[in-house]
Amino acid sequence: MSISDSSVKPIRSSQRPSSRGGRALQKGQQTKQAIIDAALGLAAQIGLEGLSIGALAEVTQMSKSGVFAHFGSREELQISVIREYYARFADEVFSPAMDEARGLPRVRALFDNWMKRVAVELQSGCIFISGAVEFDDRPGPVRDALASSVKTWLAALYRAVVQAKEAGHLNEDADEEQMAFEIHGLILALHYEARFLQNPVSTERANKGFENILARYGKSAVAASTPPIKSNPALKEK
């Protein structure tokens, strides 16, 4: 089952339900989305493994049978949460960056958007990271859904780096895979340092690390993509 698959198949024109049936279908979709929203919040606190039909029924004040009817199994509930989490990640991080020009401007936008999302996740937790710990050695559809989501995102980051090299923003001998690997590593380190170790300067360290990566793979890239730093008159010595 692909992460990009829609949970509701489109209805052919010859099979469209009556207005009453349409309203019932719409209400059912809204109820399912409300359950997924609640499950997403719960999973951020207790992890995907902690999700259960019973716990979700309690949170949503629904019956267990009512929750079960929308998913059919705990596994499908977990996969639905992963789909929703990935969709929100893509909307907040990937989609806005596509408005930037190909090359380092887009790579920088991806990293900046990612950092903004991390700032929120430091309070609520990241399902990709907690899920990796829970399911790294547990083969099955849930692990596959998690891995597929992360691989899709990392492939998008890699493509952006490749395009930066093609645009001449990186050195000709720059290793695109290594650069993408190091950027991903910064985010993982930031989560550990900020959320677990509560290092107050971890965000600054991550931003500095990103600039060091750009400098290492091509100083011209930094000059082409970094806006000039304006001095703050209020900080000048009187």
LUMVOVEX-771168 format. One record per residue: residue number from 1; residue in one letter; x, y, z of N, C-alpha, C in turn. Coordinates in steps of 0.05 Angstrom, whole numbers, padded with zeros to 5 digits, always signed. Each point is the difference from the previous one (the first is absolute). Layout:
N
  num  residu    n.c1    n.c2    n.c3   ca.c1   ca.c2   ca.c3    c.c1    c.c2    c.c3
  NUM       A       X       Y       Z       X       Y       Z       X       Y       Z
...
***
This chain:
238
  num  residu    n.c1    n.c2    n.c3   ca.c1   ca.c2   ca.c3    c.c1    c.c2    c.c3
    1       M  +00017  -00024  +00000  -00017  +00024  +00000  +00018  +00025  +00000
    2       S  -00004  +00017  -00019  +00016  +00024  -00003  -00010  +00022  +00018
    3       I  +00020  +00015  +00010  -00008  +00023  +00018  -00016  +00020  -00015
    4       S  +00004  +00003  -00026  -00014  +00020  -00015  -00028  -00009  -00008
    5       D  -00007  -00025  +00006  -00027  -00010  -00007  -00021  +00015  +00016
    6       S  -00022  +00007  -00013  -00022  +00013  +00014  -00016  -00020  +00015
    7       S  -00009  +00007  +00024  -00015  -00019  +00016  -00028  -00003  -00010
    8       V  -00009  +00018  -00018  -00027  -00001  -00011  +00001  +00001  -00030
    9       K  -00009  -00021  -00014  +00001  -00001  -00029  -00020  +00019  -00012
   10       P  +00006  +00013  -00023  -00019  +00018  -00013  -00024  -00015  -00009
   11       I  -00023  +00014  +00000  -00026  -00012  -00008  -00005  +00007  -00029
   12       R  -00005  -00020  -00016  -00006  +00005  -00028  -00027  +00014  -00003
   13       S  -00003  +00015  -00021  -00025  +00016  -00004  -00024  -00018  +00000
   14       S  +00002  -00025  -00011  -00023  -00018  -00002  -00006  -00012  +00027
   15       Q  +00018  +00003  +00020  -00004  -00012  +00025  -00004  +00020  +00023
   16       R  -00005  +00025  -00007  -00002  +00021  +00020  -00025  -00006  +00018
   17       P  +00003  +00003  +00026  -00022  -00006  +00018  -00021  +00022  -00001
   18       S  -00023  -00005  +00011  -00020  +00020  +00003  +00010  +00022  +00019
   19       S  -00015  +00023  +00000  +00009  +00022  +00017  +00001  -00009  +00029
   20       R  -00019  -00017  +00009  +00001  -00010  +00027  +00024  -00017  +00005
   21       G  +00006  -00018  -00020  +00023  -00017  +00002  +00026  +00017  -00001
   22       G  +00000  +00021  -00017  +00023  +00017  -00001  +00006  +00014  +00026
   23       R  -00021  +00009  +00013  +00004  +00014  +00026  +00010  -00020  +00021
   24       A  -00010  -00025  -00001  +00010  -00020  +00018  +00029  -00007  -00004
   25       L  +00008  -00001  -00026  +00028  -00006  -00007  +00018  +00023  +00009
   26       Q  -00009  +00025  -00004  +00016  +00023  +00008  +00003  +00000  +00030
   27       K  -00022  -00006  +00015  +00002  +00000  +00029  +00019  -00022  +00009
   28       G  -00001  -00023  -00013  +00017  -00022  +00007  +00030  +00007  -00004
   29       Q  +00005  +00015  -00022  +00028  +00008  -00006  +00009  +00021  +00021
   30       Q  -00018  +00018  +00007  +00007  +00020  +00021  +00006  -00013  +00027
   31       T  -00017  -00020  +00006  +00005  -00014  +00025  +00026  -00015  +00000
   32       K  +00006  -00013  -00022  +00026  -00014  -00003  +00023  +00019  +00003
   33       Q  -00002  +00023  -00013  +00022  +00020  +00002  +00003  +00010  +00028
   34       A  -00022  +00004  +00014  +00001  +00008  +00028  +00014  -00021  +00017
   35       I  -00005  -00025  -00005  +00013  -00022  +00014  +00030  +00000  -00006
   36       I  +00007  +00004  -00025  +00029  +00000  -00008  +00014  +00024  +00014
   37       D  -00013  +00023  +00001  +00012  +00023  +00013  +00006  -00006  +00029
   38       A  -00020  -00012  +00013  +00004  -00008  +00029  +00022  -00020  +00003
   39       A  +00000  -00020  -00019  +00021  -00021  +00001  +00027  +00012  -00004
   40       L  +00003  +00020  -00017  +00025  +00013  -00006  +00011  +00013  +00025
   41       G  -00018  +00014  +00014  +00008  +00013  +00025  +00008  -00020  +00021
   42       L  -00014  -00022  +00002  +00005  -00021  +00019  +00027  -00014  -00006
   43       A  +00004  -00005  -00026  +00025  -00014  -00008  +00025  +00017  +00006
   44       A  -00003  +00027  -00003  +00022  +00018  +00006  +00008  -00002  +00029
   45       Q  -00019  -00006  +00018  +00006  -00002  +00028  +00009  -00028  +00009
   46       I  -00013  -00021  -00011  +00006  -00027  +00010  +00011  -00018  -00021
   47       G  +00004  +00010  -00025  +00011  -00017  -00021  -00021  -00015  -00015
   48       L  +00007  -00010  -00024  -00018  -00015  -00016  -00008  -00027  +00014
   49       E  +00019  -00011  +00014  -00005  -00026  +00013  -00020  +00003  +00022
   50       G  -00002  +00024  +00011  -00019  +00004  +00022  -00028  +00004  -00010
   51       L  -00004  +00004  -00026  -00027  +00004  -00011  -00016  -00025  +00002
   52       S  -00024  +00002  +00008  -00019  -00022  +00001  -00028  +00010  -00005
   53       I  -00017  -00018  -00009  -00028  +00008  -00005  -00013  +00010  +00026
   54       G  +00006  -00014  +00022  -00011  +00007  +00026  +00009  +00027  +00009
   55       A  +00026  +00006  -00002  +00011  +00026  +00009  -00012  +00023  -00017
   56       L  -00003  -00005  -00025  -00010  +00021  -00018  -00030  +00004  +00005
   57       A  -00014  -00022  +00005  -00029  +00003  +00006  -00004  +00017  +00025
   58       E  +00018  -00003  +00019  -00002  +00016  +00025  +00006  +00029  -00006
   59       V  +00020  +00006  -00016  +00008  +00027  -00006  -00022  +00014  -00016
   60       T  -00012  -00014  -00019  -00020  +00012  -00018  -00028  -00002  +00011
   61       Q  -00003  -00014  +00023  -00026  -00005  +00013  -00019  -00014  -00020
   62       M  +00011  -00019  -00014  -00015  -00017  -00017  +00000  -00029  +00010
   63       S  -00017  -00017  -00011  +00001  -00028  +00008  +00023  -00014  -00015
   64       K  +00010  -00022  +00011  +00021  -00014  -00013  -00009  -00010  -00027
   65       S  -00025  -00009  -00001  -00010  -00010  -00026  -00002  +00022  -00021
   66       G  -00006  +00024  +00010  -00002  +00023  -00018  +00027  +00007  -00012
   67       V  +00021  +00000  +00016  +00027  +00005  -00010  +00009  -00023  -00018
   68       F  -00005  -00024  +00009  +00009  -00024  -00016  -00013  +00000  -00028
   69       A  -00025  +00010  -00002  -00014  -00001  -00025  +00014  +00017  -00022
   70       H  +00015  +00020  +00009  +00013  +00018  -00019  +00027  -00011  -00010
   71       F  +00012  -00019  +00015  +00027  -00009  -00007  +00001  -00031  -00003
   72       G  -00014  -00014  +00016  +00000  -00029  -00002  +00021  -00015  +00015
   73       S  +00022  +00015  +00007  +00021  -00013  +00015  +00018  +00022  +00012
   74       R  +00014  -00007  +00021  +00019  +00019  +00012  +00023  +00006  -00020
   75       E  +00008  -00019  -00016  +00021  +00005  -00019  -00008  +00020  -00021
   76       E  -00025  -00001  -00010  -00009  +00019  -00019  -00002  +00028  +00012
   77       L  -00007  +00001  +00025  -00001  +00025  +00015  +00028  +00013  +00001
   78       Q  +00020  -00016  +00006  +00027  +00010  +00001  +00010  +00010  -00027
   79       I  -00007  -00015  -00021  +00008  +00008  -00027  -00014  +00026  -00008
   80       S  -00025  +00003  +00007  -00015  +00024  -00006  +00013  +00024  +00013
   81       V  +00009  -00003  +00025  +00014  +00021  +00014  +00026  +00007  -00014
   82       I  +00015  -00019  -00009  +00025  +00005  -00015  -00006  +00015  -00026
   83       R  -00021  -00007  -00014  -00007  +00014  -00024  -00006  +00029  +00006
   84       E  -00015  +00005  +00021  -00008  +00027  +00006  +00025  +00017  +00009
   85       Y  +00017  -00013  +00016  +00024  +00014  +00009  +00018  +00008  -00024
   86       Y  +00003  -00019  -00019  +00016  +00006  -00023  -00013  +00022  -00017
   87       A  -00026  +00000  -00003  -00013  +00020  -00016  +00004  +00028  +00012
   88       R  -00001  +00002  +00026  +00004  +00026  +00013  +00029  +00008  -00002
   89       F  +00018  -00019  +00002  +00029  +00005  -00003  +00005  +00012  -00027
   90       A  -00011  -00013  -00021  +00004  +00009  -00027  -00012  +00028  -00005
   91       D  -00023  +00005  +00012  -00013  +00026  -00003  +00017  +00023  +00012
   92       E  +00012  -00006  +00023  +00015  +00020  +00015  +00029  +00004  -00009
   93       V  +00012  -00022  -00009  +00029  +00001  -00006  +00005  -00001  -00030
   94       F  -00011  -00019  -00014  +00007  -00004  -00028  -00014  +00020  -00019
   95       S  -00027  +00001  +00002  -00015  +00016  -00019  +00008  +00029  -00001
   96       P  +00003  +00014  +00023  +00008  +00028  -00002  +00028  +00004  -00013
   97       A  +00018  -00019  +00004  +00027  +00002  -00011  +00000  -00001  -00031
   98       M  -00021  -00013  -00011  -00002  -00002  -00029  -00005  +00027  -00014
   99       D  -00007  +00020  +00016  -00004  +00027  -00011  +00027  +00014  -00004
  100       E  +00021  -00011  +00012  +00027  +00012  -00003  +00013  -00010  -00025
  101       A  +00019  +00015  -00010  +00015  -00008  -00024  +00016  -00025  +00006
  102       R  +00003  -00016  -00021  +00017  -00024  +00002  +00028  +00007  +00008
  103       G  +00013  -00017  +00016  +00027  +00005  +00008  +00001  +00005  +00030
  104       L  +00020  +00015  +00009  +00003  +00005  +00028  -00023  +00015  +00013
  105       P  -00014  +00018  -00014  -00023  +00013  +00013  -00021  -00021  +00008
  106       R  -00005  -00020  -00016  -00019  -00021  +00007  +00010  -00018  +00023
  107       V  +00026  -00007  -00001  +00012  -00016  +00021  -00002  +00015  +00027
  108       R  +00006  +00025  -00001  -00001  +00016  +00024  -00029  +00002  +00010
  109       A  -00019  +00003  -00018  -00028  +00002  +00008  -00009  -00026  +00013
  110       L  +00008  -00023  -00011  -00006  -00026  +00011  +00010  -00002  +00029
  111       F  +00025  +00008  +00004  +00012  -00002  +00026  -00014  +00020  +00020
  112       D  -00005  +00024  -00009  -00013  +00020  +00017  -00028  -00009  +00008
  113       N  -00015  -00011  -00019  -00027  -00010  +00007  +00002  -00023  +00019
  114       W  +00019  -00017  -00005  +00004  -00024  +00017  +00006  +00009  +00029
  115       M  +00017  +00021  +00002  +00007  +00010  +00027  -00024  +00012  +00014
  116       K  -00018  +00013  -00015  -00024  +00011  +00012  -00018  -00022  +00011
  117       R  -00002  -00022  -00015  -00016  -00022  +00009  +00012  -00014  +00024
  118       V  +00027  -00002  +00000  +00013  -00012  +00023  -00005  +00016  +00026
  119       A  -00002  +00027  -00003  -00005  +00017  +00023  -00026  -00008  +00014
  120       V  -00020  -00009  -00016  -00026  -00009  +00010  +00003  -00028  +00011
  121       E  +00014  -00017  -00015  +00003  -00028  +00008  +00016  -00004  +00026
  122       L  +00017  +00020  +00007  +00015  -00002  +00024  -00019  -00001  +00025
  123       Q  -00024  +00011  -00004  -00019  +00000  +00022  -00018  -00025  -00002
  124       S  -00007  -00008  -00024  -00020  -00022  -00003  +00013  -00026  -00008
  125       G  +00024  +00000  -00011  +00013  -00024  -00008  -00004  -00005  -00030
  126       C  +00018  -00016  -00012  +00000  -00006  -00028  -00007  -00029  -00004
  127       I  -00021  -00006  -00014  -00009  -00028  -00004  +00020  -00015  -00017
  128       F  +00013  +00013  -00019  +00020  -00014  -00016  +00023  -00010  +00018
  129       I  +00008  +00016  +00019  +00023  -00008  +00017  -00009  -00020  +00021
  130       S  -00022  +00005  +00014  -00009  -00019  +00020  -00009  -00026  -00013
  131       G  -00012  +00002  -00024  -00008  -00024  -00015  +00023  -00017  -00009
  132       A  +00023  +00013  -00007  +00024  -00015  -00008  +00010  -00016  +00024
  133       V  -00001  +00011  +00024  +00009  -00014  +00023  -00019  -00024  +00006
  134       E  -00026  +00005  -00003  -00020  -00021  +00006  +00000  -00023  -00020
  135       F  +00004  +00007  -00026  -00004  -00020  -00021  +00025  -00007  -00016
  136       D  +00024  +00009  +00009  +00024  -00005  -00016  +00005  -00029  -00004
  137       D  -00007  -00017  +00019  +00006  -00029  -00002  -00026  -00016  -00001
  138       R  -00021  +00012  -00009  -00026  -00013  -00001  -00012  +00002  -00029
  139       P  +00006  -00020  -00017  -00010  +00000  -00027  -00030  +00000  -00001
  140       G  -00011  +00013  -00020  -00029  +00000  -00002  -00010  +00026  -00014
  141       P  -00026  +00002  -00004  -00011  +00023  -00015  +00005  +00027  +00014
  142       V  +00000  +00001  +00027  +00004  +00025  +00014  +00028  +00010  -00004
  143       R  +00019  -00018  +00003  +00028  +00007  -00005  +00004  +00009  -00029
  144       D  -00012  -00015  -00019  +00002  +00007  -00028  -00011  +00028  -00006
  145       A  -00022  +00007  +00013  -00013  +00026  -00004  +00019  +00022  +00011
  146       L  +00011  -00004  +00023  +00019  +00019  +00011  +00024  +00004  -00018
  147       A  +00013  -00023  -00007  +00024  +00002  -00017  -00006  +00012  -00027
  148       S  -00023  -00006  -00012  -00007  +00012  -00026  -00003  +00030  +00002
  149       S  -00012  +00010  +00022  -00003  +00029  +00004  +00027  +00014  +00001
  150       V  +00018  -00011  +00017  +00026  +00012  +00004  +00016  -00001  -00026
  151       K  +00000  -00023  -00014  +00015  -00002  -00024  -00010  +00019  -00022
  152       T  -00027  +00004  -00001  -00011  +00019  -00019  +00010  +00028  +00005
  153       W  +00000  +00008  +00025  +00010  +00026  +00008  +00030  +00003  -00006
  154       L  +00016  -00019  +00007  +00029  +00001  -00004  +00006  +00001  -00030
  155       A  -00016  -00014  -00016  +00004  +00000  -00029  -00005  +00028  -00011
  156       A  -00020  +00014  +00011  -00006  +00028  -00008  +00023  +00018  +00007
  157       L  +00011  -00003  +00024  +00023  +00016  +00009  +00024  -00006  -00018
  158       Y  +00005  -00025  -00007  +00022  -00007  -00017  -00003  +00013  -00028
  159       R  -00024  -00001  -00011  -00005  +00013  -00026  +00006  +00029  +00001
  160       A  -00007  +00013  +00022  +00005  +00029  +00002  +00030  +00005  +00000
  161       V  +00015  -00017  +00014  +00030  +00003  +00001  +00012  -00005  -00028
  162       V  -00010  -00020  -00014  +00009  -00006  -00027  -00005  +00024  -00019
  163       Q  -00023  +00012  +00003  -00007  +00024  -00016  +00018  +00023  +00007
  164       A  +00008  +00002  +00025  +00018  +00022  +00008  +00027  -00004  -00013
  165       K  +00009  -00025  -00003  +00026  -00005  -00013  -00003  +00006  -00030
  166       E  -00022  -00008  -00012  -00005  +00005  -00028  -00001  +00030  -00006
  167       A  -00009  +00016  +00019  -00003  +00029  -00003  +00027  +00014  +00004
  168       G  +00021  -00016  +00007  +00026  +00012  +00005  +00004  +00012  +00027
  169       H  -00018  -00006  +00019  +00002  +00011  +00027  +00018  -00016  +00018
  170       L  +00008  -00024  -00009  +00018  -00017  +00015  +00025  -00006  -00017
  171       N  +00021  -00009  +00013  +00024  -00008  -00014  -00006  -00024  -00018
  172       E  +00015  -00002  -00021  -00005  -00022  -00019  +00004  -00027  +00012
  173       D  +00018  -00002  +00020  +00005  -00026  +00012  -00016  -00004  +00026
  174       A  -00020  +00016  +00004  -00017  -00003  +00024  -00015  -00026  -00001
  175       D  -00001  -00014  +00023  -00014  -00025  +00003  -00029  +00006  +00009
  176       E  -00019  -00002  -00019  -00027  +00008  +00007  -00012  -00018  +00021
  177       E  +00005  -00026  -00001  -00011  -00018  +00020  +00011  +00006  +00028
  178       Q  +00026  +00006  +00001  +00012  +00006  +00026  -00011  +00026  +00011
  179       M  -00004  +00019  -00017  -00011  +00026  +00009  -00028  -00003  +00012
  180       A  -00017  -00015  -00015  -00027  -00005  +00010  +00000  -00016  +00026
  181       F  +00019  -00019  +00002  +00003  -00016  +00025  +00007  +00018  +00023
  182       E  +00018  +00019  -00004  +00009  +00017  +00022  -00022  +00019  +00008
  183       I  -00016  +00010  -00018  -00022  +00018  +00007  -00020  -00015  +00017
  184       H  -00006  -00024  -00009  -00019  -00017  +00016  +00012  -00005  +00028
  185       G  +00026  -00005  +00001  +00013  -00005  +00025  -00002  +00023  +00019
  186       L  +00000  +00025  -00010  -00003  +00024  +00016  -00027  +00000  +00014
  187       I  -00020  -00007  -00015  -00027  +00000  +00012  -00003  -00021  +00022
  188       L  +00011  -00023  -00005  -00001  -00022  +00020  +00015  +00009  +00025
  189       A  +00024  +00012  -00004  +00015  +00009  +00023  -00014  +00022  +00016
  190       L  -00014  +00017  -00015  -00015  +00022  +00013  -00022  -00011  +00018
  191       H  -00015  -00020  -00010  -00020  -00013  +00016  +00011  -00011  +00026
  192       Y  +00022  -00014  -00002  +00013  -00013  +00023  +00010  +00021  +00020
  193       E  +00014  +00020  -00011  +00012  +00020  +00017  -00021  +00018  +00014
  194       A  -00020  +00008  -00016  -00019  +00019  +00011  -00021  -00013  +00017
  195       R  -00011  -00023  -00010  -00023  -00012  +00015  +00010  -00017  +00023
  196       F  +00021  -00016  -00004  +00009  -00019  +00020  +00020  +00013  +00019
  197       L  +00020  +00013  -00011  +00021  +00012  +00017  -00006  +00029  +00008
  198       Q  -00021  +00012  -00013  -00008  +00027  +00006  +00023  +00020  -00002
  199       N  +00015  -00003  -00021  +00022  +00019  -00005  -00011  +00026  -00010
  200       P  +00003  +00022  +00014  -00013  +00026  -00008  +00011  +00012  -00026
  201       V  +00024  -00009  -00009  +00012  +00012  -00024  -00001  -00020  -00023
  202       S  -00016  -00021  +00002  +00000  -00021  -00020  -00010  +00011  -00027
  203       T  -00020  +00018  +00000  -00010  +00011  -00025  +00022  +00016  -00014
  204       E  +00014  +00016  +00015  +00022  +00016  -00012  +00021  -00019  -00011
  205       R  +00006  -00022  +00014  +00020  -00019  -00009  -00009  -00012  -00027
  206       A  -00026  -00007  -00002  -00010  -00012  -00024  +00002  +00020  -00024
  207       N  -00007  +00025  +00005  +00002  +00020  -00022  +00029  +00004  -00008
  208       K  +00018  +00000  +00019  +00028  +00004  -00006  +00010  -00025  -00015
  209       G  -00009  -00023  +00007  +00008  -00024  -00014  -00009  +00000  -00029
  210       F  -00024  +00011  -00005  -00009  +00002  -00027  +00017  +00018  -00017
  211       E  +00007  +00023  +00012  +00018  +00019  -00015  +00027  -00013  -00004
  212       N  +00010  -00016  +00018  +00026  -00014  -00003  -00002  -00020  -00023
  213       I  -00023  -00013  -00003  -00004  -00019  -00022  +00002  +00015  -00027
  214       L  -00014  +00023  -00001  +00001  +00015  -00025  +00028  +00010  -00006
  215       A  +00014  +00008  +00020  +00027  +00010  -00004  +00019  -00022  -00010
  216       R  -00004  -00024  +00011  +00017  -00023  -00006  -00005  -00010  -00029
  217       Y  -00025  +00002  -00009  -00006  -00010  -00027  +00002  +00021  -00021
  218       G  +00007  +00024  +00008  +00003  +00021  -00020  -00004  +00028  +00012
  219       K  +00021  +00015  +00004  -00002  +00027  +00012  -00017  +00018  -00018
  220       S  +00001  -00005  -00026  -00016  +00017  -00018  -00030  -00004  +00006
  221       A  -00007  -00024  +00010  -00028  -00006  +00007  -00009  +00018  +00022
  222       V  +00017  +00004  +00020  -00008  +00017  +00022  -00004  +00029  -00009
  223       A  +00018  +00010  -00017  -00003  +00027  -00010  -00025  +00004  -00017
  224       A  -00007  -00022  -00014  -00023  +00002  -00018  -00027  -00002  +00014
  225       S  +00000  -00013  +00024  -00025  -00006  +00013  -00005  +00014  +00026
  226       T  +00021  +00011  +00012  -00003  +00011  +00027  -00004  +00031  -00002
  227       P  -00022  +00010  +00010  -00004  +00029  -00001  +00020  +00014  +00018
  228       P  +00008  +00025  -00007  +00019  +00014  +00016  -00011  +00006  +00028
  229       I  +00017  -00001  +00020  -00008  +00005  +00027  +00001  +00030  +00005
  230       K  -00022  +00011  +00007  -00001  +00029  +00006  +00006  +00005  +00029
  231       S  +00016  +00020  +00005  +00007  +00007  +00028  -00024  +00013  +00013
  232       N  -00003  -00005  +00026  -00021  +00011  +00016  +00011  +00025  +00014
  233       P  -00010  +00024  -00007  +00011  +00024  +00013  -00002  -00001  +00030
  234       A  -00020  -00014  +00010  -00004  -00001  +00029  +00022  -00015  +00015
  235       L  +00015  -00016  -00016  +00022  -00016  +00012  +00027  +00014  -00001
  236       K  +00001  +00022  -00015  +00025  +00014  -00002  +00007  +00014  +00026
  237       E  +00026  +00001  +00005  +00009  +00013  +00024  -00005  +00030  -00002
  238       K  -00009  +00011  +00022  -00005  +00029  +00000  +00025  +00015  +00007
***
